[in-house]
Amino acid sequence: MRLCYLTAVRMLGLAILVVAGSLVSAADWPQFRGPGGRGQSSQTGLPTQWDAETNVAWKTELPGPGASCPVTLGDKIFVTCYSGYGVDETNPGDAGQLARHLLCLDQADGRIVWNSAQPATQKEGAYQGFTALHGYASSTPAVDADAIYVFYGATGAAAYSHDGRQRWLTSCGTNTHEWGSANSPVLYEDLVIINASVESESLIALDKKTGREVWRQGGMEMSWSTPALVNTGDAWELVAQIKGKILGFKPATGERLWSCQGIDDYVCPSVVVEDDVAYLIGGRRATAIAVRAGGRGDVTATHKRWEINKGSNVSSPVYHGGHLYWAHDSRGTVYCVDAQTGKDRYEERLSPRPGRIYASPLAADGKLYYVSRDAGVFVVAAQPQFELLAHNKIASDPSVFNASPAVADGRLLLRSDRALYCLGK
């Protein structure tokens, strides 16, 4: 009964957010990993198999590389990339020429409608090592009926109108890190919430219309993890993870509500929420934790449901049908655990070996889509018994696929460093 009640409350809460001004429909993919950042879609008819010639509705060459994911609203797609610096590690060029681009594409044919460039206002970390694995456009935009919101690391957060005009640009700190910057914006009512752990070790809420800072919480240590909103039945909470802790905040004011013992390492995977439970994985030693929101103070003893020594250092999990699924970023292994208990359902190596998997999985149409950096996409049955349905590779595109897939009108959007693909009929 509690599960049904919370599900109904969550759906009602989503409807209230729509009325409050987000105006995002169930068919839209408005932020990193889609509605609620959950990596789930109810759309059907998505392709299982494709290659460079088969099931490609359209392909659009992008003006630069990037690891950000496409988002959609209505008949438009928005995605970021970068240019001017850091395209070739052996000859990165002049860092002063770095620019980010926000692109708007027509969903029907992939045509680029507009391209809004923002030159870097601050020096970013050098294009080498870990930064070169993903570059300078790794934060996925968020979109609502009023604007598109982006985060460009040390250059700041920005808002754009739907015709591509920049409305504001606000600094969230100017620090850099050898691993780069990656967190994506989260929208709540009239706020754009940014985890600026790299730039200022802060969680910052900005006014959507003006970019003015509304609240700030410090202490966001070693976190490349995008937070998530959870509806407890009484109120919305914002769940974020940092090194060693999982934190709950009041999203309207930034008030810290609770903390839970977390993963004792830097954290990258995004927070995933189902009903009032947050699921978190991360760390080099690979850990997964489930914690129920809604507590106060230190809730480690009262609200942590389970913790296991399995996880991923980069790729996030996805919830589907009472189970949690994810891929280890470097071992080529995919996992399924019972979401209530953390008990193993399977642990299987993908074949052929996928190499690194930095993208987060998508659960849709009875399938799980795991995107590897350079070994194609593995399609696995979304069930607690492992079954590999297909392995797809676009051989004509040898560039890197870092972005998590999106869903648009019964088709997949898959982004590489070179192009954006629309896969399906």
Phi, psi and chi 1 to 4 in degrees:
 res  aa     phi    psi   chi1   chi2   chi3   chi4
   1 MET       -  -41.1  -69.9  -65.3  -67.4      -
   2 ARG   -61.7  -41.0  176.7  177.3  173.6   78.3
   3 LEU   -62.7  -45.3  179.7   63.1      -      -
   4 CYS   -62.9  -41.1  -67.1      -      -      -
   5 TYR   -62.8  -46.4  167.0   74.0      -      -
   6 LEU   -66.1  -37.4  -73.8  170.2      -      -
   7 THR   -61.7  -44.2  -60.5      -      -      -
   8 ALA   -63.6  -41.1      -      -      -      -
   9 VAL   -64.7  -41.8  167.7      -      -      -
  10 ARG   -62.1  -43.3  179.2  170.1   59.9   80.2
  11 MET   -65.6  -39.0  -64.7  -53.0  -63.4      -
  12 LEU   -64.0  -41.1  176.9   59.1      -      -
  13 GLY   -61.2  -40.7      -      -      -      -
  14 LEU   -62.9  -40.2  -70.3  174.3      -      -
  15 ALA   -63.3  -39.2      -      -      -      -
  16 ILE   -63.0  -40.7  -69.6  172.6      -      -
  17 LEU   -61.6  -37.7  -78.9 -179.5      -      -
  18 VAL   -61.6  -47.9  169.2      -      -      -
  19 VAL   -62.4  -34.6  172.1      -      -      -
  20 ALA   -70.6  -10.3      -      -      -      -
  21 GLY   137.8   -8.7      -      -      -      -
  22 SER   -71.5  -40.6  -67.0      -      -      -
  23 LEU    50.0   48.0  -64.3  174.9      -      -
  24 VAL  -107.4  126.7  173.9      -      -      -
  25 SER   -88.6  169.6   76.9      -      -      -
  26 ALA   -64.9  -21.2      -      -      -      -
  27 ALA   -83.6  -11.2      -      -      -      -
  28 ASP   -85.2  158.0  -65.8  -42.6      -      -
  29 TRP  -125.1   81.1 -161.4  -99.3      -      -
  30 PRO   -89.7   -3.0   33.2  -34.7      -      -
  31 GLN  -156.9 -179.9   67.3  172.5   81.2      -
  32 PHE   -54.1  122.2  177.2   54.4      -      -
  33 ARG    67.3   22.4  -52.6 -162.8   69.0 -156.5
  34 GLY    79.4 -166.5      -      -      -      -
  35 PRO   -53.7  125.6  -26.5   35.3      -      -
  36 GLY    70.7    4.3      -      -      -      -
  37 GLY    66.6   28.7      -      -      -      -
  38 ARG   -95.9  -12.5  -59.6  166.9   71.5 -129.9
  39 GLY    68.7   28.0      -      -      -      -
  40 GLN  -122.6  149.4  -64.0 -177.4   24.6      -
  41 SER  -143.2  142.8  174.8      -      -      -
  42 SER   -92.8    0.1   60.6      -      -      -
  43 GLN   -71.1  149.8  -65.5 -170.7   37.7      -
  44 THR  -120.7  174.5   58.6      -      -      -
  45 GLY    79.9   12.6      -      -      -      -
  46 LEU   -71.7  146.1  -56.7  180.0      -      -
  47 PRO   -70.1  147.7   26.6  -35.2      -      -
  48 THR   -98.9  -34.1  -58.6      -      -      -
  49 GLN  -127.4  147.0  -65.0 -178.7  -48.9      -
  50 TRP  -165.0  165.1   62.6   84.9      -      -
  51 ASP  -151.8 -165.3   57.0   30.1      -      -
  52 ALA   -63.0  -23.3      -      -      -      -
  53 GLU  -112.2  -17.7  -55.0  -62.8  -28.8      -
  54 THR  -111.9  133.6  -53.5      -      -      -
  55 ASN    60.8   28.0  -89.3  -23.8      -      -
  56 VAL  -103.0  103.9  178.1      -      -      -
  57 ALA   -67.6  -43.0      -      -      -      -
  58 TRP  -161.3  161.3   50.6 -102.9      -      -
  59 LYS  -136.9  131.6  169.7 -170.8  173.6 -177.1
  60 THR  -123.3  121.7  -60.8      -      -      -
  61 GLU   -67.6  134.1  -63.5  -74.5  -21.8      -
  62 LEU   -97.5  151.3  -60.1  175.2      -      -
  63 PRO   -76.5    5.6   25.2  -32.9      -      -
  64 GLY  -179.8  168.0      -      -      -      -
  65 PRO   -80.4  176.9   29.4  -34.0      -      -
  66 GLY   167.5  160.2      -      -      -      -
  67 ALA  -111.4    1.3      -      -      -      -
  68 SER   -72.1  159.3   62.8      -      -      -
  69 CYS  -101.2  151.7  -47.4      -      -      -
  70 PRO   -71.9  147.3   24.1  -30.3      -      -
  71 VAL  -125.8  159.7  -62.4      -      -      -
  72 THR  -134.8  152.0   72.3      -      -      -
  73 LEU  -149.6  119.9 -175.2   72.4      -      -
  74 GLY    61.7 -127.6      -      -      -      -
  75 ASP   -99.3   17.7   61.4   -4.5      -      -
  76 LYS  -118.1  148.0  -64.7  -64.5 -173.9  -70.3
  77 ILE  -117.4  139.5  -60.3  168.6      -      -
  78 PHE  -125.6  135.4  -55.5   95.8      -      -
  79 VAL  -153.5  153.2   69.3      -      -      -
  80 THR  -110.4  158.3   62.4      -      -      -
  81 CYS  -152.9 -178.2   62.8      -      -      -
  82 TYR  -139.8  163.1   69.5   94.6      -      -
  83 SER  -150.9  171.4   66.2      -      -      -
  84 GLY    90.9  -24.4      -      -      -      -
  85 TYR  -161.0  144.2  172.7   70.0      -      -
  86 GLY    78.5   28.2      -      -      -      -
  87 VAL   -91.2  -31.8  176.6      -      -      -
  88 ASP  -126.7  118.5 -179.4   -4.9      -      -
  89 GLU   -65.0  -31.3 -169.6  171.1    5.8      -
  90 THR   -74.5  -22.2   60.5      -      -      -
  91 ASN  -145.3   72.7 -176.3   24.6      -      -
  92 PRO   -67.8  -23.3   23.1  -32.8      -      -
  93 GLY    93.1 -158.7      -      -      -      -
  94 ASP   -94.9  116.6  179.3    4.5      -      -
  95 ALA   -60.9  -23.9      -      -      -      -
  96 GLY   -69.7  -11.2      -      -      -      -
  97 GLN   -96.6    2.6  -61.2  -58.5  -51.9      -
  98 LEU   -62.6  132.6  175.1   65.2      -      -
  99 ALA  -140.5  144.8      -      -      -      -
 100 ARG  -101.3  151.5  -86.3   74.6  161.6 -144.9
 101 HIS  -127.2  132.8  -59.4 -102.0      -      -
 102 LEU  -103.6  120.4  174.2   61.7      -      -
 103 LEU  -107.3  143.3  -51.0  176.9      -      -
 104 CYS  -115.1  126.1  173.2      -      -      -
 105 LEU  -120.4  150.1  -67.4   84.3      -      -
 106 ASP   -79.1  126.2 -171.7  -75.4      -      -
 107 GLN   -66.9  -26.2 -168.0  177.9  130.0      -
 108 ALA   -70.4  -41.3      -      -      -      -
 109 ASP  -131.5   -0.1   56.0   14.6      -      -
 110 GLY    79.9    5.5      -      -      -      -
 111 ARG   -63.5  135.0  173.6  178.4   54.9   90.5
 112 ILE   -76.7  115.7  -64.7  178.0      -      -
 113 VAL   -81.5  -44.2  178.2      -      -      -
 114 TRP  -153.8  160.0   50.7 -101.8      -      -
 115 ASN  -137.6  110.3  175.3   -8.0      -      -
 116 SER  -107.3  116.5 -175.1      -      -      -
 117 ALA   -97.7  142.4      -      -      -      -
 118 GLN  -128.9  107.6  169.4   60.1   57.0      -
 119 PRO   -62.3  146.4  -20.3   32.0      -      -
 120 ALA   -62.5  133.7      -      -      -      -
 121 THR   -98.1  -13.7   61.7      -      -      -
 122 GLN  -134.5  154.8  -57.9  -70.2  -28.1      -
 123 LYS   -70.6  131.2 -176.1  178.1  179.4 -179.8
 124 GLU   -96.9  168.9  -63.1  -75.8   -5.2      -
 125 GLY   -62.0  152.5      -      -      -      -
 126 ALA   -62.8  148.3      -      -      -      -
 127 TYR   -79.6   85.7 -172.1   72.5      -      -
 128 GLN  -162.0  163.9   60.6 -171.7   19.7      -
 129 GLY    58.0 -133.0      -      -      -      -
 130 PHE   -67.6  -33.5  -74.9  100.6      -      -
 131 THR   -60.0  -36.7  -64.5      -      -      -
 132 ALA   -68.7  -14.4      -      -      -      -
 133 LEU   -72.7  -22.0  -68.0  176.4      -      -
 134 HIS  -138.3  -18.3   61.8   93.8      -      -
 135 GLY    82.6 -148.4      -      -      -      -
 136 TYR  -119.8   15.1  -58.0  100.5      -      -
 137 ALA  -136.6   67.4      -      -      -      -
 138 SER  -105.7   -7.6  -60.0      -      -      -
 139 SER   -91.6  126.6  172.4      -      -      -
 140 THR   -81.4  137.3  -63.7      -      -      -
 141 PRO   -65.2  164.8  -15.9   28.7      -      -
 142 ALA  -123.2  145.6      -      -      -      -
 143 VAL  -137.4  143.3   59.5      -      -      -
 144 ASP  -137.0 -172.4   63.8   14.5      -      -
 145 ALA   -66.2  -17.7      -      -      -      -
 146 ASP   -96.8  -35.3 -171.1   53.7      -      -
 147 ALA  -163.1  172.8      -      -      -      -
 148 ILE  -114.5  135.3  -51.9  102.4      -      -
 149 TYR  -119.5  132.9  -49.3   88.8      -      -
 150 VAL  -130.2  160.9  -62.5      -      -      -
 151 PHE  -129.3  120.5 -179.1   44.5      -      -
 152 TYR  -113.4   38.6  -71.0  151.9      -      -
 153 GLY    62.0 -130.1      -      -      -      -
 154 ALA   -64.1  -21.5      -      -      -      -
 155 THR   -72.4  -28.1  -71.6      -      -      -
 156 GLY   118.4 -175.7      -      -      -      -
 157 ALA   -98.8  150.1      -      -      -      -
 158 ALA  -144.4  157.8      -      -      -      -
 159 ALA  -124.1  142.6      -      -      -      -
 160 TYR  -129.1  142.9  -68.8   81.2      -      -
 161 SER   -72.7  168.7   63.7      -      -      -
 162 HIS   -73.7   -4.6  -79.5  -96.1      -      -
 163 ASP  -104.1   10.8   59.7    4.1      -      -
 164 GLY    93.7    5.6      -      -      -      -
 165 ARG   -85.6  133.0  -68.4  176.6  -63.1  170.6
 166 GLN   -75.5  129.3 -172.4  178.5   98.7      -
 167 ARG   -93.7  -38.8  -69.1 -178.9  172.7  174.6
 168 TRP  -159.1  159.6   50.4 -101.1      -      -
 169 LEU  -139.7  122.6  175.3   67.1      -      -
 170 THR  -127.6  129.2  -59.8      -      -      -
 171 SER   -70.4  137.9  174.5      -      -      -
 172 CYS  -114.7   16.1  -65.1      -      -      -
 173 GLY   122.1  157.4      -      -      -      -
 174 THR  -121.3    7.7   57.0      -      -      -
 175 ASN   -69.5  153.6  -64.1  -26.1      -      -
 176 THR  -128.2  169.9   61.3      -      -      -
 177 HIS  -141.9  150.1 -165.3  -78.7      -      -
 178 GLU   -63.5  -16.9   61.5  179.4  -22.2      -
 179 TRP   -92.3   -5.0  -63.9  -17.5      -      -
 180 GLY    84.4 -167.8      -      -      -      -
 181 SER  -126.3  147.8  179.9      -      -      -
 182 ALA  -151.1  -15.7      -      -      -      -
 183 ASN   -65.6  144.7  -67.9  -43.1      -      -
 184 SER  -105.5  149.3  -59.6      -      -      -
 185 PRO   -65.2  148.5  -17.0   29.5      -      -
 186 VAL  -122.2  132.0  174.2      -      -      -
 187 LEU   -99.6  134.9  -54.9 -176.5      -      -
 188 TYR  -141.2  116.3  174.2   76.8      -      -
 189 GLU    47.7 -114.9  -65.6 -174.8  -12.4      -
 190 ASP   -97.5   17.9  -64.3  -33.5      -      -
 191 LEU  -118.8  147.8  -58.9  176.9      -      -
 192 VAL  -110.9  118.2 -176.2      -      -      -
 193 ILE  -104.8  127.8  -59.7  173.5      -      -
 194 ILE  -122.2  127.7  -55.2  -71.9      -      -
 195 ASN   -87.8   97.0  178.9    4.1      -      -
 196 ALA   -98.8   51.1      -      -      -      -
 197 SER   -59.9  -45.8  173.1      -      -      -
 198 VAL   -66.3  -46.8  166.6      -      -      -
 199 GLU   -75.4  -33.0  -66.3   73.7   17.7      -
 200 SER  -154.6    9.9   60.6      -      -      -
 201 GLU    52.3   40.5  -69.9 -164.8   -6.9      -
 202 SER  -131.4  151.4  -59.5      -      -      -
 203 LEU  -103.8  120.8 -173.0   65.4      -      -
 204 ILE  -126.0  135.4  -57.2  170.8      -      -
 205 ALA  -111.3  127.8      -      -      -      -
 206 LEU  -114.9  147.3  -55.0  174.0      -      -
 207 ASP   -68.2  128.5 -177.4  -85.6      -      -
 208 LYS   -57.4  -39.2  -81.2 -175.4 -179.7  179.5
 209 LYS   -81.2  -31.9  -66.4 -171.3  178.9  -58.9
 210 THR  -118.1  -18.6   64.9      -      -      -
 211 GLY    79.5    3.1      -      -      -      -
 212 ARG   -66.9  138.8  176.6 -177.1   60.5   85.5
 213 GLU   -70.9  126.4 -175.7  174.2  -47.9      -
 214 VAL   -98.9  -43.6  176.3      -      -      -
 215 TRP  -153.3  162.3   58.4 -102.5      -      -
 216 ARG  -148.1  135.9  176.1 -173.6  -66.0 -114.1
 217 GLN  -121.3  130.2  -83.0  -80.3    1.5      -
 218 GLY   -89.3 -173.8      -      -      -      -
 219 GLY    79.1   16.5      -      -      -      -
 220 MET   -83.2   78.2  -62.4  -61.7  -68.8      -
 221 GLU   -85.9  130.4 -178.6 -175.4    4.8      -
 222 MET    51.3   53.9  -60.4  -64.5  -75.7      -
 223 SER  -128.8  112.4  176.0      -      -      -
 224 TRP  -105.5   27.2  -74.9  -98.9      -      -
 225 SER  -103.8  128.0  171.3      -      -      -
 226 THR   -78.7  128.2  -62.0      -      -      -
 227 PRO   -69.5  175.0  -13.2   27.4      -      -
 228 ALA  -143.1  149.8      -      -      -      -
 229 LEU   -89.8  141.3  -68.9  162.3      -      -
 230 VAL  -132.5  137.6   54.7      -      -      -
 231 ASN   -99.6  115.1 -166.2  -37.8      -      -
 232 THR   -83.5   -5.3   65.2      -      -      -
 233 GLY   103.7  -29.5      -      -      -      -
 234 ASP  -105.9  -32.5  -62.0  -41.2      -      -
 235 ALA  -163.4  167.1      -      -      -      -
 236 TRP   -85.6  142.4  -73.3   96.0      -      -
 237 GLU  -128.4  154.3  -65.7 -178.4   -2.2      -
 238 LEU  -109.2  122.3 -178.8   74.3      -      -
 239 VAL  -106.1  128.6 -179.8      -      -      -
 240 ALA  -133.8  155.0      -      -      -      -
 241 GLN  -124.4  143.1   66.4  168.9  -23.7      -
 242 ILE  -131.5  179.2   61.4  174.3      -      -
 243 LYS   -59.2  117.4 -178.3 -179.7  179.1 -179.0
 244 GLY    86.3  -10.7      -      -      -      -
 245 LYS  -144.4  150.0  -68.7 -177.1  179.7  179.0
 246 ILE  -112.1  132.5  -56.0  162.3      -      -
 247 LEU  -125.0  142.8  -56.0  171.6      -      -
 248 GLY  -115.3  130.5      -      -      -      -
 249 PHE  -124.9  156.1  -61.1   93.5      -      -
 250 LYS   -83.1  113.6 -170.5  172.8 -178.3  178.7
 251 PRO   -66.5  -26.0   21.0  -31.3      -      -
 252 ALA   -72.8  -30.9      -      -      -      -
 253 THR  -123.0  -14.8   64.1      -      -      -
 254 GLY    82.8    2.4      -      -      -      -
 255 GLU   -59.7  130.2  176.0 -171.6   -4.0      -
 256 ARG   -80.1  122.5 -178.2  162.7  151.0  175.7
 257 LEU   -98.8  -41.3  -57.7  173.1      -      -
 258 TRP  -157.1  163.8   54.6  -94.0      -      -
 259 SER  -141.7  154.4   66.9      -      -      -
 260 CYS  -140.3  143.9  177.4      -      -      -
 261 GLN   -58.4  129.9 -175.6 -179.9   27.2      -
 262 GLY  -118.4 -143.9      -      -      -      -
 263 ILE   -92.9  122.1  -62.9  163.8      -      -
 264 ASP   -83.4   63.2 -167.8   20.8      -      -
 265 ASP  -168.8  171.7 -160.0   -4.9      -      -
 266 TYR   -61.5  153.4   68.1   84.3      -      -
 267 VAL  -129.6  136.0  -75.1      -      -      -
 268 CYS  -118.2  -45.0  -64.2      -      -      -
 269 PRO   -58.9  147.1  -25.4   36.2      -      -
 270 SER   -74.0  157.7   62.6      -      -      -
 271 VAL   -76.2  135.1 -179.6      -      -      -
 272 VAL  -119.0  134.0  170.7      -      -      -
 273 VAL  -120.9  137.7  167.7      -      -      -
 274 GLU  -136.2  121.4 -177.0   68.6   22.1      -
 275 ASP    55.2 -123.9  -63.8  -47.4      -      -
 276 ASP  -106.2   20.7   63.3  -16.2      -      -
 277 VAL  -112.9  133.8  178.2      -      -      -
 278 ALA  -103.2  135.6      -      -      -      -
 279 TYR  -113.7  132.3  -61.4   95.4      -      -
 280 LEU  -137.4  136.3  -49.6   99.6      -      -
 281 ILE  -132.0  164.6   63.7  176.2      -      -
 282 GLY   154.9 -178.9      -      -      -      -
 283 GLY    88.0  150.8      -      -      -      -
 284 ARG   -67.2  -24.1  -75.5  164.2  -73.6 -167.5
 285 ARG   -89.3   -1.2  -72.3  172.8  -68.9 -176.6
 286 ALA    64.4   99.3      -      -      -      -
 287 THR  -132.0  147.6  -57.7      -      -      -
 288 ALA  -129.7  139.4      -      -      -      -
 289 ILE  -137.6  142.8  -64.7  173.8      -      -
 290 ALA  -119.4  130.3      -      -      -      -
 291 VAL  -138.1  137.0   58.7      -      -      -
 292 ARG   -85.6  133.1 -175.3  164.4   58.3   86.8
 293 ALA   -77.9  175.3      -      -      -      -
 294 GLY    98.7   -2.3      -      -      -      -
 295 GLY   -86.2 -175.0      -      -      -      -
 296 ARG  -141.1  141.9  -64.8  -65.4 -178.2  -92.3
 297 GLY    74.0 -151.0      -      -      -      -
 298 ASP   -80.1  113.6 -173.5  -16.7      -      -
 299 VAL  -106.6   13.8  -58.7      -      -      -
 300 THR   -54.9  -44.1  -55.2      -      -      -
 301 ALA   -79.7  -21.4      -      -      -      -
 302 THR  -107.8  -28.3   57.0      -      -      -
 303 HIS  -119.0  -12.7  -74.6   60.3      -      -
 304 LYS   -73.9  121.0 -177.0 -173.7  -79.0 -169.7
 305 ARG   -84.3  -42.0  -72.1 -165.7  162.1 -176.3
 306 TRP  -163.9  162.8   49.4  -99.6      -      -
 307 GLU  -147.1  132.5  178.4  174.7  -15.1      -
 308 ILE  -132.4  158.2   58.5  174.8      -      -
 309 ASN   -92.4   55.1  -66.8  -37.0      -      -
 310 LYS  -145.8  145.6  -65.3 -176.8  179.1 -178.6
 311 GLY   176.8 -148.8      -      -      -      -
 312 SER  -153.0  147.8  171.8      -      -      -
 313 ASN   -85.8  -20.6 -166.5   22.9      -      -
 314 VAL  -128.6  -58.5 -179.7      -      -      -
 315 SER   -69.2  139.4  178.8      -      -      -
 316 SER   -85.9  165.9  -49.6      -      -      -
 317 PRO   -88.6  171.8   32.3  -32.9      -      -
 318 VAL  -138.8  141.4   64.5      -      -      -
 319 TYR   -97.6  136.5  178.6   99.9      -      -
 320 HIS  -156.9  123.7  175.6   74.8      -      -
 321 GLY    56.1   40.7      -      -      -      -
 322 GLY    83.8    7.0      -      -      -      -
 323 HIS  -129.3  155.6  -63.7   88.2      -      -
 324 LEU  -113.5  131.6 -158.0   66.7      -      -
 325 TYR  -123.5  146.6  -60.5   87.2      -      -
 326 TRP  -164.0  168.8   70.1   84.7      -      -
 327 ALA  -119.5  136.7      -      -      -      -
 328 HIS   -68.8  140.5 -167.4  -83.0      -      -
 329 ASP   -69.4  -23.5   54.5  -74.1      -      -
 330 SER  -129.8  -14.4   61.7      -      -      -
 331 ARG   -90.1  -11.1  -64.5  175.3 -171.8  163.4
 332 GLY    72.0   23.5      -      -      -      -
 333 THR  -111.2  137.7  -55.7      -      -      -
 334 VAL  -112.0  148.0  -69.0      -      -      -
 335 TYR  -126.0  151.7  -61.8   84.5      -      -
 336 CYS  -138.4  127.0  172.4      -      -      -
 337 VAL  -130.0  155.5  -58.0      -      -      -
 338 ASP   -68.2  123.6 -173.9  -68.8      -      -
 339 ALA   -68.4  -24.1      -      -      -      -
 340 GLN   -78.2  -34.9  -69.5  -69.5  -38.7      -
 341 THR  -120.0  -18.7   64.0      -      -      -
 342 GLY    80.2    4.7      -      -      -      -
 343 LYS   -71.4  139.0 -177.2  177.9  178.3 -179.8
 344 ASP   -61.1  137.3  -75.2  -11.5      -      -
 345 ARG  -110.3  -39.3  -62.8  -55.0  -60.5  -93.6
 346 TYR  -160.6  160.7   68.0   68.1      -      -
 347 GLU  -145.5  108.5  177.5  179.9  -24.7      -
 348 GLU  -132.9  141.9  -62.8  -76.4  -13.9      -
 349 ARG   -84.5  133.3  -75.2 -168.9  179.4  -84.4
 350 LEU   -74.9  147.3  -65.7  172.6      -      -
 351 SER  -139.8  130.1 -179.4      -      -      -
 352 PRO   -67.6  162.7   26.8  -36.1      -      -
 353 ARG   -58.9  130.3  -66.7  -63.2  -64.5  -88.3
 354 PRO   -85.5   -8.6   31.5  -35.9      -      -
 355 GLY    68.6 -145.5      -      -      -      -
 356 ARG   -78.4  141.9  -73.5  175.3  171.4  153.5
 357 ILE  -122.9  106.5  -64.2  176.6      -      -
 358 TYR  -101.2  -25.5  -77.3    1.1      -      -
 359 ALA   -69.8  153.3      -      -      -      -
 360 SER   -93.2  147.3  -62.0      -      -      -
 361 PRO   -73.1  156.0   26.1  -34.3      -      -
 362 LEU  -113.0  133.4  165.7   70.4      -      -
 363 ALA  -108.8  115.8      -      -      -      -
 364 ALA  -161.9  143.0      -      -      -      -
 365 ASP    56.5   37.2 -162.0   18.6      -      -
 366 GLY    73.4   15.5      -      -      -      -
 367 LYS  -132.5  155.2  -61.4  179.5  -79.7  -80.0
 368 LEU  -113.6  130.7  -58.5  168.4      -      -
 369 TYR  -109.6  116.4  -65.4   87.4      -      -
 370 TYR  -110.2  118.0  -67.6  100.9      -      -
 371 VAL  -101.7  117.5 -179.6      -      -      -
 372 SER   -88.8  162.4   72.8      -      -      -
 373 ARG   -65.1  -42.5  -80.5  170.9   50.9   84.9
 374 ASP  -144.4   15.4   52.3   20.2      -      -
 375 ALA  -122.7   18.9      -      -      -      -
 376 GLY    91.4 -171.1      -      -      -      -
 377 VAL  -112.4  131.8  179.4      -      -      -
 378 PHE  -104.0  124.9  -64.3   78.6      -      -
 379 VAL  -105.9  119.7 -174.9      -      -      -
 380 VAL  -121.3  143.7  175.3      -      -      -
 381 ALA   -62.8  134.8      -      -      -      -
 382 ALA   -83.5   75.4      -      -      -      -
 383 GLN  -153.8  159.0   62.2 -173.1   24.2      -
 384 PRO   -77.6   12.0   24.9  -33.1      -      -
 385 GLN  -118.9  125.6  -60.4   81.7   35.7      -
 386 PHE   -66.3  131.1  177.4   76.8      -      -
 387 GLU  -149.9  114.6 -179.3 -175.8   -0.4      -
 388 LEU   -80.9  118.5  179.9   64.9      -      -
 389 LEU   -90.3  -34.1  -58.9  176.6      -      -
 390 ALA  -166.4  155.7      -      -      -      -
 391 HIS  -129.2  117.2  171.2 -129.8      -      -
 392 ASN  -118.2  135.9  -54.4  -60.1      -      -
 393 LYS  -139.1  134.1 -172.4  172.7  175.0   61.7
 394 ILE   -93.3   93.4  -59.8  175.5      -      -
 395 ALA   -64.2  -26.2      -      -      -      -
 396 SER   -76.6   -7.3   59.5      -      -      -
 397 ASP  -117.9   96.5 -171.4  -16.9      -      -
 398 PRO   -85.1    4.4   32.9  -34.6      -      -
 399 SER   -77.8 -179.7   68.0      -      -      -
 400 VAL   -88.2  139.3  171.1      -      -      -
 401 PHE  -110.1   97.3  -71.7   71.9      -      -
 402 ASN  -100.7  -21.0  -86.5  -36.1      -      -
 403 ALA   -80.8  143.9      -      -      -      -
 404 SER   -73.8  144.5  -55.1      -      -      -
 405 PRO   -72.6  155.9   25.5  -32.3      -      -
 406 ALA  -123.7  167.9      -      -      -      -
 407 VAL  -120.8  135.1  177.4      -      -      -
 408 ALA  -146.9  112.7      -      -      -      -
 409 ASP    55.2   47.1 -165.4   23.0      -      -
 410 GLY    74.4   16.0      -      -      -      -
 411 ARG  -132.2  161.0  -59.5 -174.8  -71.5 -171.8
 412 LEU   -94.6  141.6  -72.5  176.7      -      -
 413 LEU  -108.9  120.0  -63.6  176.8      -      -
 414 LEU  -126.1  126.6 -176.1   63.6      -      -
 415 ARG  -116.6  133.8 -176.7 -102.3  172.7   88.4
 416 SER  -115.6 -178.6   74.5      -      -      -
 417 ASP   -67.1  -15.3  -92.7   -7.4      -      -
 418 ARG  -107.3  -36.1  176.6  178.8  -69.5  179.0
 419 ALA  -151.9  163.5      -      -      -      -
 420 LEU  -109.9  127.4  179.2   64.3      -      -
 421 TYR  -110.4  138.7  -61.5   85.8      -      -
 422 CYS  -108.0  114.8 -178.4      -      -      -
 423 LEU  -109.1  127.8  -54.9  173.6      -      -
 424 GLY   143.2 -171.7      -      -      -      -
 425 LYS   -70.9      -  -64.2 -178.9  179.7  179.8
